[in-house]
Amino acid sequence: MYAFLSVVNENGPCPLIAITNVLIMKGRITVPSLVDFVTTENLMAYLGDCILESIPKNIPEGTQLNFEQNMHDAMAVLPKLQTGLDVNVKFTGISDFEYTPECIIFDLLRIPLYHGWLIDPQMIDVMTAVGKCSYNQLVEKIINSKCSSDPEKVTEGMS
């Protein structure tokens, strides 16, 4: 049996490689067996083909327009896959994210996206402070608290 997985040789985390490997393991991308080395351009082409193949057939016009917009947004995000994606986690569950254009690629390819940024449920004070905030909202809340002229808010932002 032949298995091909891609690995990164520089620049750290690479969503392109992660997504490509998921699609290879699901059998949605096949790399020719005689290939030992695949370029970023090859991976992008494989991924683009896979996205185009995900276009549903015989869907209502409204749904078609929405899908076409998602495809357009996904194509704009593709170049970012080589270096990293900005996703905004929420601390309420492993699959909770603020929906951003970066998430569209995962939706179109039907790849679930998970994270491990969860709060220990026994830390009631932390859970109360964080609430349903996303990472970006929480950072903004901390910065606003630290910059406040209200001493209580500054203390809240420091803790």
OpenMM code with the backbone's topology and positions (N, CA, C; nanometers):
from openmm import Vec3, app, unit

residues = "MET TYR ALA PHE LEU SER VAL VAL ASN GLU ASN GLY PRO CYS PRO LEU ILE ALA ILE THR ASN VAL LEU ILE MET LYS GLY ARG ILE THR VAL PRO SER LEU VAL ASP PHE VAL THR THR GLU ASN LEU MET ALA TYR LEU GLY ASP CYS ILE LEU GLU SER ILE PRO LYS ASN ILE PRO GLU GLY THR GLN LEU ASN PHE GLU GLN ASN MET HIS ASP ALA MET ALA VAL LEU PRO LYS LEU GLN THR GLY LEU ASP VAL ASN VAL LYS PHE THR GLY ILE SER ASP PHE GLU TYR THR PRO GLU CYS ILE ILE PHE ASP LEU LEU ARG ILE PRO LEU TYR HIS GLY TRP LEU ILE ASP PRO GLN MET ILE ASP VAL MET THR ALA VAL GLY LYS CYS SER TYR ASN GLN LEU VAL GLU LYS ILE ILE ASN SER LYS CYS SER SER ASP PRO GLU LYS VAL THR GLU GLY MET SER".split()
positions = [
    Vec3(0.0847, -0.1180, 0.0000),
    Vec3(0.0000, 0.0000, 0.0000),
    Vec3(0.0886, 0.1236, 0.0000),
    Vec3(0.0499, 0.2226, -0.0744),
    Vec3(0.1262, 0.3459, -0.0884),
    Vec3(0.0544, 0.4577, -0.0143),
    Vec3(0.1278, 0.5302, 0.0684),
    Vec3(0.0697, 0.6457, 0.1378),
    Vec3(0.1601, 0.7655, 0.1183),
    Vec3(0.1006, 0.8766, 0.0872),
    Vec3(0.1759, 1.0000, 0.0682),
    Vec3(0.1207, 1.1031, 0.1649),
    Vec3(0.2077, 1.1606, 0.2450),
    Vec3(0.1698, 1.2719, 0.3307),
    Vec3(0.2687, 1.3833, 0.3077),
    Vec3(0.2222, 1.5045, 0.3169),
    Vec3(0.3120, 1.6180, 0.2994),
    Vec3(0.3546, 1.6694, 0.4363),
    Vec3(0.4761, 1.7211, 0.4427),
    Vec3(0.5303, 1.7785, 0.5654),
    Vec3(0.5933, 1.9133, 0.5320),
    Vec3(0.6044, 1.9974, 0.6331),
    Vec3(0.6619, 2.1299, 0.6134),
    Vec3(0.8114, 2.1245, 0.6436),
    Vec3(0.8907, 2.1988, 0.5660),
    Vec3(1.0335, 2.2007, 0.5931),
    Vec3(1.0803, 2.3353, 0.6462),
    Vec3(0.9945, 2.4365, 0.6438),
    Vec3(1.0276, 2.5664, 0.7019),
    Vec3(0.9008, 2.6466, 0.7242),
    Vec3(0.9122, 2.7560, 0.7970),
    Vec3(0.8031, 2.8506, 0.8228),
    Vec3(0.6996, 2.8050, 0.9247),
    Vec3(0.7189, 2.6942, 0.9936),
    Vec3(0.6271, 2.6568, 1.1006),
    Vec3(0.4925, 2.6073, 1.0523),
    Vec3(0.3842, 2.6367, 1.1285),
    Vec3(0.2524, 2.5829, 1.0966),
    Vec3(0.2071, 2.6196, 0.9557),
    Vec3(0.1473, 2.5233, 0.8899),
    Vec3(0.1040, 2.5463, 0.7524),
    Vec3(-0.0320, 2.4801, 0.7315),
    Vec3(-0.1402, 2.5589, 0.7326),
    Vec3(-0.2727, 2.5014, 0.7110),
    Vec3(-0.2857, 2.4300, 0.5773),
    Vec3(-0.2128, 2.4751, 0.4765),
    Vec3(-0.2185, 2.4101, 0.3453),
    Vec3(-0.1810, 2.2633, 0.3574),
    Vec3(-0.0751, 2.2353, 0.4298),
    Vec3(-0.0305, 2.0968, 0.4465),
    Vec3(-0.1310, 2.0180, 0.5300),
    Vec3(-0.1812, 2.0780, 0.6365),
    Vec3(-0.2790, 2.0084, 0.7203),
    Vec3(-0.4040, 1.9721, 0.6402),
    Vec3(-0.4569, 2.0683, 0.5660),
    Vec3(-0.5775, 2.0438, 0.4860),
    Vec3(-0.5497, 1.9398, 0.3781),
    Vec3(-0.4365, 1.9523, 0.3111),
    Vec3(-0.4009, 1.8567, 0.2060),
    Vec3(-0.3904, 1.7158, 0.2628),
    Vec3(-0.3268, 1.7011, 0.3790),
    Vec3(-0.3140, 1.5687, 0.4398),
    Vec3(-0.4496, 1.5092, 0.4768),
    Vec3(-0.5402, 1.5916, 0.5280),
    Vec3(-0.6752, 1.5423, 0.5585),
    Vec3(-0.7410, 1.4903, 0.4310),
    Vec3(-0.7298, 1.5675, 0.3235),
    Vec3(-0.7931, 1.5276, 0.1971),
    Vec3(-0.7262, 1.4048, 0.1364),
    Vec3(-0.5952, 1.3905, 0.1546),
    Vec3(-0.5255, 1.2696, 0.1081),
    Vec3(-0.5759, 1.1488, 0.1869),
    Vec3(-0.5846, 1.1632, 0.3202),
    Vec3(-0.6293, 1.0507, 0.4038),
    Vec3(-0.7750, 1.0135, 0.3770),
    Vec3(-0.8563, 1.1107, 0.3355),
    Vec3(-0.9963, 1.0825, 0.3011),
    Vec3(-1.0104, 1.0298, 0.1587),
    Vec3(-0.9006, 1.0262, 0.0835),
    Vec3(-0.9046, 0.9784, -0.0542),
    Vec3(-0.9586, 1.0801, -0.1527),
    Vec3(-0.9659, 1.2060, -0.1139),
    Vec3(-1.0189, 1.3097, -0.2032),
    Vec3(-0.9094, 1.3740, -0.2869),
    Vec3(-0.7843, 1.3535, -0.2467),
    Vec3(-0.6688, 1.3959, -0.3263),
    Vec3(-0.5799, 1.2739, -0.3422),
    Vec3(-0.5337, 1.2522, -0.4635),
    Vec3(-0.4406, 1.1429, -0.4905),
    Vec3(-0.3162, 1.2014, -0.5545),
    Vec3(-0.2029, 1.1718, -0.4928),
    Vec3(-0.0745, 1.2157, -0.5480),
    Vec3(-0.0184, 1.0981, -0.6274),
    Vec3(0.0246, 1.1206, -0.7506),
    Vec3(0.0801, 1.0106, -0.8306),
    Vec3(0.1895, 0.9350, -0.7544),
    Vec3(0.1903, 0.8032, -0.7673),
    Vec3(0.2802, 0.7186, -0.6883),
    Vec3(0.4280, 0.7399, -0.7184),
    Vec3(0.4633, 0.7904, -0.8319),
    Vec3(0.6039, 0.8114, -0.8649),
    Vec3(0.6573, 0.9455, -0.8146),
    Vec3(0.5734, 1.0225, -0.7495),
    Vec3(0.6130, 1.1551, -0.7027),
    Vec3(0.6745, 1.1451, -0.5634),
    Vec3(0.7968, 1.1984, -0.5496),
    Vec3(0.8627, 1.2022, -0.4196),
    Vec3(0.8538, 1.3405, -0.3560),
    Vec3(0.8364, 1.4411, -0.4374),
    Vec3(0.8403, 1.5793, -0.3910),
    Vec3(0.7255, 1.6567, -0.4551),
    Vec3(0.6541, 1.7324, -0.3744),
    Vec3(0.5424, 1.8118, -0.4243),
    Vec3(0.5656, 1.9568, -0.3834),
    Vec3(0.5499, 2.0470, -0.4767),
    Vec3(0.5692, 2.1891, -0.4481),
    Vec3(0.4424, 2.2496, -0.3876),
    Vec3(0.4586, 2.3666, -0.3319),
    Vec3(0.3436, 2.4408, -0.2803),
    Vec3(0.2421, 2.4643, -0.3911),
    Vec3(0.2922, 2.4937, -0.5092),
    Vec3(0.2024, 2.5174, -0.6230),
    Vec3(0.1205, 2.3928, -0.6549),
    Vec3(0.1854, 2.2741, -0.6475),
    Vec3(0.1126, 2.1489, -0.6695),
    Vec3(0.0024, 2.1319, -0.5653),
    Vec3(0.0368, 2.1560, -0.4384),
    Vec3(-0.0615, 2.1411, -0.3314),
    Vec3(-0.1784, 2.2374, -0.3508),
    Vec3(-0.1466, 2.3606, -0.3904),
    Vec3(-0.2526, 2.4593, -0.4142),
    Vec3(-0.3430, 2.4145, -0.5293),
    Vec3(-0.2843, 2.3568, -0.6324),
    Vec3(-0.3629, 2.3079, -0.7464),
    Vec3(-0.4525, 2.1917, -0.7036),
    Vec3(-0.3968, 2.0971, -0.6260),
    Vec3(-0.4773, 1.9846, -0.5763),
    Vec3(-0.5942, 2.0371, -0.4931),
    Vec3(-0.5648, 2.1329, -0.4076),
    Vec3(-0.6679, 2.1881, -0.3203),
    Vec3(-0.7741, 2.2639, -0.4008),
    Vec3(-0.7304, 2.3443, -0.4962),
    Vec3(-0.8244, 2.4165, -0.5820),
    Vec3(-0.9163, 2.3216, -0.6566),
    Vec3(-0.8593, 2.2131, -0.7098),
    Vec3(-0.9408, 2.1124, -0.7792),
    Vec3(-1.0439, 2.0515, -0.6846),
    Vec3(-1.0004, 2.0234, -0.5637),
    Vec3(-1.0899, 1.9623, -0.4657),
    Vec3(-1.2045, 2.0576, -0.4300),
    Vec3(-1.1731, 2.1859, -0.4174),
    Vec3(-1.2778, 2.2849, -0.3897),
    Vec3(-1.3763, 2.2910, -0.5061),
    Vec3(-1.3249, 2.2926, -0.6287),
    Vec3(-1.4131, 2.2978, -0.7461),
    Vec3(-1.5003, 2.1733, -0.7568),
    Vec3(-1.4454, 2.0579, -0.7171),
    Vec3(-1.5226, 1.9335, -0.7205),
    Vec3(-1.6324, 1.9313, -0.6147),
    Vec3(-1.6225, 2.0202, -0.5153),
    Vec3(-1.7218, 2.0206, -0.4076),
    Vec3(-1.8484, 2.0974, -0.4440),
    Vec3(-1.8529, 2.1533, -0.5642),
    Vec3(-1.9709, 2.2294, -0.6073),
    Vec3(-2.0909, 2.1354, -0.6168),
    Vec3(-2.1962, 2.1634, -0.5405),
    Vec3(-2.3141, 2.0768, -0.5466),
    Vec3(-2.3882, 2.0917, -0.6791),
    Vec3(-2.4526, 1.9865, -0.7189),
    Vec3(-2.5298, 1.9854, -0.8440),
    Vec3(-2.6770, 2.0114, -0.8136),
    Vec3(-2.7457, 2.0714, -0.9080),
    Vec3(-2.8910, 2.0912, -0.9002),
    Vec3(-2.9370, 2.1543, -0.7686),
    Vec3(-2.8835, 2.2708, -0.7368),
    Vec3(-2.9269, 2.3391, -0.6156),
    Vec3(-3.0067, 2.4641, -0.6539),
    Vec3(-3.0955, 2.5101, -0.5655),
    Vec3(-3.1761, 2.6293, -0.5954),
    Vec3(-3.0872, 2.7512, -0.6219),
    Vec3(-3.1406, 2.8456, -0.6992),
    Vec3(-3.0620, 2.9617, -0.7414),
    Vec3(-3.0067, 3.0406, -0.6224),
    Vec3(-3.0868, 3.0617, -0.5188),
    Vec3(-3.0409, 3.1353, -0.4007),
    Vec3(-2.9242, 3.0661, -0.3334),
    Vec3(-2.9345, 2.9357, -0.3220),
    Vec3(-2.8265, 2.8570, -0.2630),
    Vec3(-2.7040, 2.8607, -0.3529),
    Vec3(-2.7262, 2.8555, -0.4834),
    Vec3(-2.6161, 2.8609, -0.5804),
    Vec3(-2.5390, 2.9919, -0.5672),
    Vec3(-2.6115, 3.1040, -0.5545),
    Vec3(-2.5462, 3.2345, -0.5401),
    Vec3(-2.4646, 3.2412, -0.4117),
    Vec3(-2.5187, 3.1871, -0.3043),
    Vec3(-2.4470, 3.1836, -0.1768),
    Vec3(-2.3210, 3.0989, -0.1893),
    Vec3(-2.3342, 2.9841, -0.2561),
    Vec3(-2.2195, 2.8950, -0.2742),
    Vec3(-2.1124, 2.9628, -0.3595),
    Vec3(-2.1550, 3.0320, -0.4642),
    Vec3(-2.0588, 3.1018, -0.5504),
    Vec3(-1.9833, 3.2097, -0.4731),
    Vec3(-2.0535, 3.2799, -0.3836),
    Vec3(-1.9866, 3.3809, -0.3008),
    Vec3(-1.8858, 3.3142, -0.2074),
    Vec3(-1.9248, 3.2012, -0.1494),
    Vec3(-1.8325, 3.1267, -0.0630),
    Vec3(-1.7095, 3.0807, -0.1400),
    Vec3(-1.7303, 3.0358, -0.2633),
    Vec3(-1.6174, 2.9936, -0.3479),
    Vec3(-1.5242, 3.1123, -0.3736),
    Vec3(-1.5822, 3.2263, -0.4052),
    Vec3(-1.5032, 3.3476, -0.4297),
    Vec3(-1.4226, 3.3837, -0.3048),
    Vec3(-1.4874, 3.3814, -0.1886),
    Vec3(-1.4186, 3.4124, -0.0633),
    Vec3(-1.3080, 3.3116, -0.0338),
    Vec3(-1.3342, 3.1843, -0.0625),
    Vec3(-1.2339, 3.0797, -0.0388),
    Vec3(-1.1118, 3.1001, -0.1271),
    Vec3(-1.1333, 3.1356, -0.2514),
    Vec3(-1.0199, 3.1577, -0.3420),
    Vec3(-0.9336, 3.2745, -0.2941),
    Vec3(-0.9953, 3.3740, -0.2320),
    Vec3(-0.9190, 3.4872, -0.1779),
    Vec3(-0.8357, 3.4454, -0.0571),
    Vec3(-0.8807, 3.3434, 0.0145),
    Vec3(-0.8104, 3.2961, 0.1343),
    Vec3(-0.6987, 3.1974, 0.0992),
    Vec3(-0.7092, 3.1297, -0.0140),
    Vec3(-0.6120, 3.0250, -0.0499),
    Vec3(-0.4658, 3.0648, -0.0298),
    Vec3(-0.4202, 3.1810, -0.0739),
    Vec3(-0.2785, 3.2147, -0.0553),
    Vec3(-0.2350, 3.2191, 0.0916),
    Vec3(-0.3277, 3.2509, 0.1817),
    Vec3(-0.2947, 3.2560, 0.3245),
    Vec3(-0.2634, 3.1179, 0.3807),
    Vec3(-0.3108, 3.0139, 0.3139),
    Vec3(-0.2909, 2.8779, 0.3640),
    Vec3(-0.1437, 2.8393, 0.3706),
    Vec3(-0.0598, 2.9071, 0.2960),
    Vec3(0.0822, 2.8734, 0.2936),
    Vec3(0.1551, 2.9173, 0.4202),
    Vec3(0.1022, 3.0153, 0.4898),
    Vec3(0.1744, 3.0694, 0.6051),
    Vec3(0.0966, 3.0637, 0.7349),
    Vec3(-0.0320, 3.0615, 0.7302),
    Vec3(-0.1117, 3.0577, 0.8520),
    Vec3(-0.2446, 3.1267, 0.8323),
    Vec3(-0.3385, 3.0921, 0.9162),
    Vec3(-0.4719, 3.1512, 0.9091),
    Vec3(-0.5038, 3.2194, 1.0414),
    Vec3(-0.5769, 3.3274, 1.0337),
    Vec3(-0.6272, 3.3926, 1.1539),
    Vec3(-0.7669, 3.3395, 1.1804),
    Vec3(-0.7769, 3.2574, 1.2821),
    Vec3(-0.9082, 3.2112, 1.3252),
    Vec3(-0.9296, 3.2642, 1.4665),
    Vec3(-1.0522, 3.2909, 1.5002),
    Vec3(-1.0858, 3.3520, 1.6276),
    Vec3(-1.1638, 3.2514, 1.7110),
    Vec3(-1.0929, 3.1830, 1.8020),
    Vec3(-1.1560, 3.0787, 1.8829),
    Vec3(-1.2490, 3.1393, 1.9866),
    Vec3(-1.3487, 3.0593, 2.0213),
    Vec3(-1.4342, 3.0904, 2.1354),
    Vec3(-1.4053, 2.9828, 2.2392),
    Vec3(-1.4107, 3.0195, 2.3651),
    Vec3(-1.3700, 2.9308, 2.4730),
    Vec3(-1.4835, 2.8417, 2.5218),
    Vec3(-1.5947, 2.8409, 2.4498),
    Vec3(-1.7147, 2.7689, 2.4925),
    Vec3(-1.7235, 2.6252, 2.4405),
    Vec3(-1.6383, 2.5873, 2.3472),
    Vec3(-1.6415, 2.4508, 2.2947),
    Vec3(-1.5325, 2.4285, 2.1922),
    Vec3(-1.4970, 2.3035, 2.1701),
    Vec3(-1.3842, 2.2708, 2.0819),
    Vec3(-1.4074, 2.3073, 1.9361),
    Vec3(-1.5323, 2.3235, 1.8968),
    Vec3(-1.5599, 2.3592, 1.7572),
    Vec3(-1.6215, 2.4985, 1.7452),
    Vec3(-1.6052, 2.5791, 1.8504),
    Vec3(-1.6638, 2.7132, 1.8508),
    Vec3(-1.5622, 2.8168, 1.8032),
    Vec3(-1.5954, 2.8819, 1.6935),
    Vec3(-1.5125, 2.9861, 1.6332),
    Vec3(-1.6025, 3.1007, 1.5905),
    Vec3(-1.5472, 3.2213, 1.5867),
    Vec3(-1.6168, 3.3297, 1.5184),
    Vec3(-1.6043, 3.2986, 1.3701),
    Vec3(-1.7141, 3.3052, 1.2988),
    Vec3(-1.7084, 3.2705, 1.1569),
    Vec3(-1.6405, 3.3826, 1.0789),
    Vec3(-1.5301, 3.3493, 1.0153),
    Vec3(-1.4530, 3.4445, 0.9352),
    Vec3(-1.4309, 3.3835, 0.7970),
    Vec3(-1.3867, 3.4626, 0.7002),
    Vec3(-1.3611, 3.4067, 0.5666),
    Vec3(-1.2649, 3.2873, 0.5692),
    Vec3(-1.1729, 3.2850, 0.6656),
    Vec3(-1.0779, 3.1745, 0.6745),
    Vec3(-1.1477, 3.0408, 0.7008),
    Vec3(-1.2621, 3.0449, 0.7663),
    Vec3(-1.3357, 2.9217, 0.7984),
    Vec3(-1.4059, 2.8621, 0.6766),
    Vec3(-1.4263, 2.9420, 0.5738),
    Vec3(-1.5018, 2.8973, 0.4566),
    Vec3(-1.4351, 2.7777, 0.3891),
    Vec3(-1.3029, 2.7782, 0.3821),
    Vec3(-1.2305, 2.6672, 0.3175),
    Vec3(-1.2665, 2.5351, 0.3849),
    Vec3(-1.2663, 2.5354, 0.5183),
    Vec3(-1.2982, 2.4131, 0.5921),
    Vec3(-1.4425, 2.3708, 0.5663),
    Vec3(-1.5334, 2.4669, 0.5599),
    Vec3(-1.6737, 2.4353, 0.5311),
    Vec3(-1.6904, 2.3762, 0.3915),
    Vec3(-1.6313, 2.4410, 0.2921),
    Vec3(-1.6453, 2.3929, 0.1543),
    Vec3(-1.5893, 2.2519, 0.1378),
    Vec3(-1.4812, 2.2231, 0.2081),
    Vec3(-1.4174, 2.0919, 0.1961),
    Vec3(-1.4720, 1.9912, 0.2974),
    Vec3(-1.5689, 2.0349, 0.3774),
    Vec3(-1.6294, 1.9494, 0.4800),
    Vec3(-1.5236, 1.8905, 0.5735),
    Vec3(-1.4352, 1.9790, 0.6207),
    Vec3(-1.3332, 1.9405, 0.7180),
    Vec3(-1.3684, 2.0100, 0.8493),
    Vec3(-1.3990, 1.9331, 0.9535),
    Vec3(-1.4289, 1.9979, 1.0816),
    Vec3(-1.3031, 2.0643, 1.1386),
    Vec3(-1.3218, 2.1768, 1.2033),
    Vec3(-1.2118, 2.2520, 1.2618),
    Vec3(-1.2304, 2.2516, 1.4134),
    Vec3(-1.1246, 2.2140, 1.4861),
    Vec3(-1.1305, 2.2047, 1.6318),
    Vec3(-1.0144, 2.2804, 1.6950),
    Vec3(-1.0326, 2.3172, 1.8207),
    Vec3(-0.9249, 2.3783, 1.8988),
    Vec3(-0.9314, 2.3247, 2.0413),
    Vec3(-0.8286, 2.3507, 2.1190),
    Vec3(-0.8226, 2.3028, 2.2571),
    Vec3(-0.8224, 2.4146, 2.3598),
    Vec3(-0.8642, 2.5321, 2.3225),
    Vec3(-0.8632, 2.6473, 2.4126),
    Vec3(-0.9921, 2.6490, 2.4956),
    Vec3(-0.9971, 2.5649, 2.5946),
    Vec3(-1.1154, 2.5549, 2.6791),
    Vec3(-1.0817, 2.5960, 2.8219),
    Vec3(-1.1816, 2.6439, 2.8920),
    Vec3(-1.1644, 2.6847, 3.0309),
    Vec3(-1.2084, 2.5700, 3.1201),
    Vec3(-1.1296, 2.5440, 3.2234),
    Vec3(-1.1647, 2.4424, 3.3220),
    Vec3(-1.2968, 2.4838, 3.3871),
    Vec3(-1.4006, 2.4007, 3.3785),
    Vec3(-1.5313, 2.4387, 3.4334),
    Vec3(-1.5290, 2.4622, 3.5843),
    Vec3(-1.4253, 2.4151, 3.6523),
    Vec3(-1.4144, 2.4378, 3.7964),
    Vec3(-1.3628, 2.5785, 3.8277),
    Vec3(-1.3132, 2.6486, 3.7262),
    Vec3(-1.2633, 2.7855, 3.7454),
    Vec3(-1.3773, 2.8831, 3.7164),
    Vec3(-1.4705, 2.8898, 3.8095),
    Vec3(-1.5931, 2.9676, 3.7928),
    Vec3(-1.5632, 3.1148, 3.7660),
    Vec3(-1.4659, 3.1716, 3.8376),
    Vec3(-1.4357, 3.3138, 3.8197),
    Vec3(-1.3837, 3.3422, 3.6791),
    Vec3(-1.3027, 3.2517, 3.6262),
    Vec3(-1.2504, 3.2690, 3.4900),
    Vec3(-1.3634, 3.2526, 3.3890),
    Vec3(-1.4463, 3.1513, 3.4096),
    Vec3(-1.5592, 3.1296, 3.3180),
    Vec3(-1.6530, 3.2503, 3.3168),
    Vec3(-1.6744, 3.3099, 3.4332),
    Vec3(-1.7606, 3.4277, 3.4423),
    Vec3(-1.6974, 3.5461, 3.3703),
    Vec3(-1.5670, 3.5657, 3.3901),
    Vec3(-1.4971, 3.6789, 3.3271),
    Vec3(-1.4938, 3.6652, 3.1751),
    Vec3(-1.4704, 3.5442, 3.1272),
    Vec3(-1.4598, 3.5215, 2.9828),
    Vec3(-1.5981, 3.5179, 2.9183),
    Vec3(-1.6935, 3.4551, 2.9847),
    Vec3(-1.8291, 3.4450, 2.9296),
    Vec3(-1.8279, 3.3788, 2.7934),
    Vec3(-1.8953, 3.4390, 2.6976),
    Vec3(-1.9017, 3.3848, 2.5616),
    Vec3(-1.8109, 3.4613, 2.4664),
    Vec3(-1.7141, 3.5350, 2.5231),
    Vec3(-1.6227, 3.6141, 2.4397),
    Vec3(-1.5355, 3.5247, 2.3526),
    Vec3(-1.5060, 3.5741, 2.2349),
    Vec3(-1.4053, 3.5094, 2.1505),
    Vec3(-1.2680, 3.5568, 2.1979),
    Vec3(-1.1642, 3.4969, 2.1448),
    Vec3(-1.0282, 3.5378, 2.1803),
    Vec3(-1.0085, 3.6870, 2.1529),
    Vec3(-1.0459, 3.7318, 2.0336),
    Vec3(-1.0269, 3.8728, 1.9982),
    Vec3(-1.1084, 3.9654, 2.0883),
    Vec3(-1.2300, 3.9271, 2.1217),
    Vec3(-1.3126, 4.0087, 2.2110),
    Vec3(-1.2505, 4.0168, 2.3499),
    Vec3(-1.1941, 3.9051, 2.3952),
    Vec3(-1.1318, 3.9016, 2.5270),
    Vec3(-1.0073, 3.9900, 2.5312),
    Vec3(-0.9256, 3.9846, 2.4274),
    Vec3(-0.8071, 4.0708, 2.4200),
    Vec3(-0.8500, 4.2174, 2.4224),
    Vec3(-0.9519, 4.2503, 2.3458),
    Vec3(-1.0023, 4.3883, 2.3424),
    Vec3(-1.0536, 4.4309, 2.4797),
    Vec3(-1.1232, 4.3402, 2.5469),
    Vec3(-1.1761, 4.3684, 2.6805),
    Vec3(-1.0618, 4.3958, 2.7789),
    Vec3(-0.9565, 4.3167, 2.7726),
    Vec3(-0.8412, 4.3346, 2.8616),
    Vec3(-0.7728, 4.4680, 2.8336),
    Vec3(-0.7505, 4.4983, 2.7075),
    Vec3(-0.6851, 4.6255, 2.6709),
    Vec3(-0.7693, 4.7438, 2.7175),
    Vec3(-0.8994, 4.7380, 2.6928),
    Vec3(-0.9873, 4.8475, 2.7365),
    Vec3(-0.9863, 4.8635, 2.8882),
    Vec3(-0.9825, 4.7516, 2.9600),
    Vec3(-0.9784, 4.7582, 3.1063),
    Vec3(-0.8480, 4.8204, 3.1541),
    Vec3(-0.7366, 4.7798, 3.0955),
    Vec3(-0.6061, 4.8327, 3.1372),
    Vec3(-0.5914, 4.9810, 3.1050),
    Vec3(-0.6588, 5.0285, 3.0019),
    Vec3(-0.6485, 5.1690, 2.9599),
    Vec3(-0.7541, 5.2573, 3.0257),
    Vec3(-0.8395, 5.1989, 3.1055),
    Vec3(-0.9495, 5.2734, 3.1659),
    Vec3(-0.8993, 5.3686, 3.2749),
    Vec3(-0.9738, 5.4751, 3.2966),
    Vec3(-0.9423, 5.5667, 3.4070),
    Vec3(-1.0083, 5.5186, 3.5365),
    Vec3(-1.0926, 5.4178, 3.5256),
    Vec3(-1.1586, 5.3594, 3.6422),
    Vec3(-1.0654, 5.2548, 3.7045),
    Vec3(-1.0180, 5.2786, 3.8298),
    Vec3(-0.9235, 5.1854, 3.8939),
    Vec3(-0.9758, 5.0414, 3.9035),
    Vec3(-1.1074, 5.0256, 3.9230),
    Vec3(-1.1636, 4.8901, 3.9308),
    Vec3(-1.1488, 4.8169, 3.7980),
    Vec3(-1.1723, 4.8874, 3.6878),
    Vec3(-1.1582, 4.8259, 3.5546),
    Vec3(-1.0125, 4.7904, 3.5264),
    Vec3(-0.9195, 4.8761, 3.5696),
    Vec3(-0.7767, 4.8483, 3.5500),
    Vec3(-0.7390, 4.7227, 3.6266),
    Vec3(-0.7846, 4.7117, 3.7504),
    Vec3(-0.7566, 4.5924, 3.8311),
    Vec3(-0.8166, 4.4690, 3.7655),
    Vec3(-0.9386, 4.4825, 3.7141),
    Vec3(-1.0050, 4.3719, 3.6441),
    Vec3(-0.9239, 4.3281, 3.5226),
    Vec3(-0.8681, 4.4228, 3.4490),
    Vec3(-0.7883, 4.3922, 3.3302),
    Vec3(-0.6554, 4.3280, 3.3629),
    Vec3(-0.6043, 4.3515, 3.4842),
    Vec3(-0.4753, 4.2948, 3.5247),
    Vec3(-0.4898, 4.1536, 3.5798),
    Vec3(-0.6100, 4.1176, 3.6231),
    Vec3(-0.6254, 3.9859, 3.6854),
    Vec3(-0.6725, 3.8817, 3.5881),
] * unit.nanometer
topology = app.Topology()
chain = topology.addChain("A")
for resn in residues:
    res = topology.addResidue(resn, chain)
    for name in ("N", "CA", "C"):
        topology.addAtom(name, app.Element.getBySymbol(name[0]), res)
